[in-house]
Amino acid sequence: MNLQISGENYLKTILLLQHQQGYVRAIDIANTMQYTGASGLLCAREPP
């Protein structure tokens, strides 16, 4: 599977948060990656 660097960072952030908190919320991903909440949700969506 080929991932762009941003996609790889997104997946690493999810894994890190899961280990730290035991759960992952979209807002946590956005805050960790320094995105706005809406931008964080856009990262989670599948490409068209």
C-alpha positions as CSV (number, residue, x, y, z in Angstrom):
1,M,0.0,0.0,0.0
2,N,1.4,3.4,-1.0
3,L,0.6,6.3,1.4
4,Q,1.6,9.9,1.2
5,I,3.5,11.3,4.1
6,S,0.4,13.1,5.4
7,G,-1.6,9.9,5.4
8,E,1.2,8.0,7.2
9,N,1.4,10.8,9.8
10,Y,-2.4,10.6,10.3
11,L,-2.2,6.8,10.9
12,K,0.7,7.2,13.3
13,T,-1.2,9.9,15.2
14,I,-4.2,7.6,15.6
15,L,-1.9,4.8,16.9
16,L,-0.2,7.2,19.3
17,L,-3.5,8.5,20.7
18,Q,-4.9,5.0,21.1
19,H,-1.9,3.9,23.2
20,Q,-2.0,7.1,25.3
21,Q,-5.7,7.5,25.9
22,G,-7.2,4.1,25.0
23,Y,-9.5,5.8,22.5
24,V,-9.3,8.2,19.6
25,R,-11.6,11.1,18.7
26,A,-11.5,13.2,15.6
27,I,-10.9,16.3,17.6
28,D,-7.9,14.7,19.4
29,I,-6.4,13.9,16.0
30,A,-7.0,17.4,14.8
31,N,-5.5,19.0,17.9
32,T,-2.4,16.7,17.8
33,M,-1.8,17.4,14.2
34,Q,-2.6,21.1,14.7
35,Y,-5.5,21.1,12.3
36,T,-8.9,22.7,12.9
37,G,-11.6,20.2,13.8
38,A,-13.1,20.4,10.3
39,S,-9.8,19.8,8.6
40,G,-9.1,16.8,10.8
41,L,-12.4,15.3,9.7
42,L,-11.6,15.9,6.1
43,C,-8.4,13.8,6.6
44,A,-10.5,10.9,7.9
45,R,-12.7,10.8,4.8
46,E,-12.1,8.4,2.0
47,P,-11.0,10.1,-1.3
48,P,-13.7,10.5,-3.9
